[in-house]
Structure formats: C-alpha cells, structure tokens
Amino acid sequence: MSGSPGSMTMFLRLVKASVGAQARYPASALMLTVGQFLVTGIEVVAVWAMFHRFGEVRGWTLGEVALFYGLVNCMFALADALGRGFDVLGTEFLRSGAFDRLLLRPRPLALQLMGHDFRISRMGRLLQGLAVIGFATAQAGIAWTPEAVAVALFALAGGVALFLGILVLQGTLAFWTVESLEIANVLTYGGVQAAQYPLALYARWFRRLLTFAVPLACVAYYPALLILGRPDPLGAPHWVGWASPLAGFVFLALAFRVWGLGLRHYASTGS
C-alpha cells in the first residue's frame, strides 16, 4: 500500500476532487451528513434506554460503555470514508471494466481506490462518536491526561486500520463474485455493534473471536480500560492496552496479502 511522495500527492488530489464534487451540492452533502448523525444516534438512544432501565450492567456504567461506543464509531467512520472504493469494487469497477484503467496508472492501486469516493457524509458518524466521547468524559469522570490521549489516538489509528482491512477483504471477494455478500456486513456493521460493549459481557468463544480472529477487542476494549483506569475483569495486564492496537495494523497487512491473491486471480475484461 505504501507509495512515493508522488503517490500520496495523487491520493490527496483524488480526495480533494471527491470532496469538491460533493461540495457542489452543499444542501445534499449537509443532509446526508445530518442523516448519518441522526441514524447512528438512534443506537445511542437504545444504549441509554437499556441503562436507564437496568442501571449498571454487570458492573459497567453508562459512561464507561459510552466510551467504547464513541471510540468504535469514530474508527469506523474514518475507515468507511477511506474504504469506499473497496466497498464498491465489484459493482462500479469490475462489472463495468473501469478496474482495468486503474491498473494502467503508475500509482498504487490501493491509494487510487481509497481516494475514489471520500464521503463527506461519514463525518456525521464521526461527529456523533466524538459527542458520545464527550458525554462519556462527563459521566465516567475521564481524565484526559497526555497518556490517555496518546492511548486514544493509537487505538483510533489501529481501529481505522482494522476496519479498513475488513473493507479490503470485502473488495477482495469481488474478484470471485461482484455481488454484495452479507458476510462482509457481518464483519463491518456487526463488528461495530459487538465492539460497542465491554468484552467481559460476552461468552468465552466470542471473546476469543473478537481478540484473535477479528481483533476488535484489541483496538477498543483494552485501550478503553486503560483510559478509564479500570483493571480488566478478565485478568489482562495493564500493558496490553498500550500494545493491543498494533493488532489492527497486522490485520490490515494480512488483508493486503489476501488482496494480492485476489489481484493475481483477476482476469481483465478486455475493455
């Protein structure tokens, strides 16, 4: 995925062009952004209603769970904005033959897809996630020390890498079938839902799945514990919160290895 400074310049130009095209219709862009904010806001209401009815859930307060929710939604919002090209690879590129044109350009293919359609509307989910983090800060009394800010930023970067890796895998599947597969939504939107709650609430087999297969717990649960200053009920040591977001970058690297296999499988449309 890495490229020269010229490749990054190309990527930034693609993003600028995408954002500029959406900005030509400001009312539409604003409504889509507000729509994202409100639709994801319904999930916040559901979480609040649950805690309002039952109080604490196995020792976890609303403010603590709100931190998990806010972090995960910020991660996914940024990854979703960057990974749109992989999401529509089958329908907009492979089926139409436009993918061949990308292959002819002397720039990294991944950067071309990431800059293809940078959606402004995804900022609605990002703003909502930031607002929930603000709520969590007030409710749970979070002290944003330099250490806590560093952990949050590292977790955010690892989470963006993880969700982007899932989108890369989704795009890779399009080399075998251009139809949208629901399994991809299980990993993206289902992953967001699962990571919004503490890992300790789930069964052992599901905890292992979220830690070692799709390491959502590594980018959300363990760093959030560190930020909250709370020991892990499952017994993980304190330092895990610092190191675990690295799993997101490892997942992304492995996803691009699989992407390479898909590229070798690809047969040109000849258009």
N, C-alpha and C positions, 0 to 999 in steps of 0.2 A: 504494500500500500504506500510505502514511502516513495518520495519523488524529489526531484531537484527543486531549487527555488522557483524555476520557471513553471514547474508543475503546480506549486502552491499558488503562484500568481494566476495561473489558469483557473484553478479551483475558486479562488476569491472572485474572479471575474464572472464565473458561472453563477455563483451565489448572488453577486450584485445584480446580474441580469435577471435572475429569477425573482429576487425581491422587487426589482424595479418594475417588472411586468405585473406583479400583483399590486404594486403601489399605484398603478394607473387606474385602478378601480378601488379607491380607498374605502368607499362605503361597503363594498363586498368583503374586502380584507378585514375591516373592523367587525362586521357582523359575524364572519367566520371565527375570528379570534374570541369575540364575546361568547359565541355559541360553544366553543371549546371550553371556555371558562365555566359556563353555566352547566353544561352537560356533566363535566367531571365534578362540578360542585354538588351534584345530586349524590355522588358517592360519599362526600363529606357529611352530608345530612344523614345518610344511612349509618355511618360510623357513630356520629353524635347521638342518634336515636338509640343505638344499641347500648352505649354507655350511660345515657340518660335513664334507660330502663333498668339496667343491671348494676350500674355503678362500676366498680373495678371488675376486670375480667382476669381471674387467676393472678391477681396482684398487680396487673398493669392498669395504669390510669389513662384517661382520655388524652391528656397532654403528652404522655410518652408514646402512645400509638400514633398520635398526630405527627410526631417527628418522623416515624417510619413512613407514614403516608406522604408527607411533604417531600422527603428525600427521594423516594422512589418515583414520584410523579415528575419531579424536576429532571431526574435521569432519563426517564422515558420520553419526556417532551423534547429534549435536545437530540436524543438518538433518533426519534421519529422524524424530526426536521431534517437531519442529515441523511437518513437512510431511505428516503422516499424513492430514490432511483432503483434500489434493490427491491422495494415493495412492488413496483410496477414493471419489473424487468420483463416478465412474461408477456403481459398484455400490451405494453407500449413499445417494447424494443424487439423482443424475439419474434412475436407474431407478425409485426409489421416489417421486419427486416432492418429496422433502424440500428440494431445492435452492430451490424457489420460496419457502419460508418464510425462507430466508437472505436472499433478495433483498428481502424486505419489511422487514427490520430496518434501521433507520437507522444502521448501522455498517459500516465497511469489510469487504467480503466476504472479502478475503484473511485478515484477522485472525480472522474467525469460523472459517474453515477451519483456520488454524494452531492455534487453541485447542481445536479439536473433540476431539482424542484424543491428548493429550500422553502418550506411552507411557513409563512408568517403566522398562520392561524395556530400553529403548535405553541406559540408563545402564550396562548390562553391557558393551556395546561401548566406551563412553566410558572406563570404569574400566580395561578391558583396554588401550586405547590409551595411557592415562596410565602404566600399568605398563610398557608397552614403551618409552615415552619415558624412564622411569627406568632401564630396562636399557640403552638407547642412551647415556644420560648416563655410565653407568659404563664401558661398553665403549669408547666413542669419546672419552672424556675431555672431554665438552662442558662449557664454562664458561658457566654461565647468568648472564652479565652483564646489566645493565639493557638494553643494546642487543639482546642475544639474546632476552630475554623479550619486549621490545616487538615484535620481528620475529615471534616465535612467535604472539603474541596477534593481531597484524594478519593473519598468514597464516590463523590459525584462523577469524577473522571472515570473511575473504574466501572461505575454503573452505566455511563454512556457507552463505554467500550463493550460492556456485556450485551446491552440491548441492541447495539449496532451489529454485534456478532450474530445475534439471533436473526436480524433482518438480512444479513449477508447469507445465512443458511437458507432463509426463505427464498432469496433470489436464486441461490444455487439450485434449489429444487425445480426452478422453472426451466432448467436445461433438459429436464426429463419430462416435465409437464407444464405447459404455460397456464394451466388453470390454477386458480387460487386454491390453496389447500388449507383446510380448517386447522390442521395441526400447527400451522405457523401462528395462528391466533391464540392457540392454547399456550404457546411459549411466550408470546408478546403480552397480550392483554391479560391472559391468565397468570403470567408471571408477575405483572404489575399488581394484580389483586392479591396474590399469595404473599408478596414481599411487603405489603402494607401492614402486616400484622407480625408480632414477635414470633420468632422461630419456635420458641418454647411452647407455643399453643398447639403445635401440630404433632401428629404421630411420628414415631421414630423413623419409619421408612420414608415419610415425606420430608422430614428434616434432612435425611441423607441425600435425597433427590435435589433439594434446594441448596445443598452445600457442595456436593461433589459432581453432580451431573450438569445442572444449570445453576451456577453458584450465586444465586440471588442473595442468599444469606450473607455471603462474603462481602457484598458491596452495600448492603443495607443494615442487616441485623447487628453484626459485630461492631461496625463503626458507630452505629447509633447508641449501642450500650456504652461505648467509650465517651461519647458526647454527653450522655445522660449521667455518667459517673456511676453506673449501676453494674454490679457483678452479674455475670452470666448465670442464670439458674441451671444451665446445662453443664456448667463447670469449665468452660473455656477460659484460658488465662487472659490476663489483661492485654498482652501484646498482640493478640490475634486481631483486635480492632485496627491496629496500625498496618498489619501486613496483609490482611484478607482482601482488600480491594485489588491487589495485584491479580487475583483470580479473574477479574473482568478483562484485563489485558491479555492474559493467557487464553481465555475463551475466544477473544477476537482473533488472536493469531491462529488458533486452531480452525476457526471458521474460515479464514482466508486460505488455509491449506486445503480445506474441503472445496472452497471456491475455485481453487486452481484445478482440482479434479474435474469440476463441472465445466470449466473452460476447455479442457482437453477433450471432453465429451462432445462439445458443441460442434455442430456441422452448419456451415454457412447456408443462408437461404439463397445465395447467388444473386440477390437483388442489388 
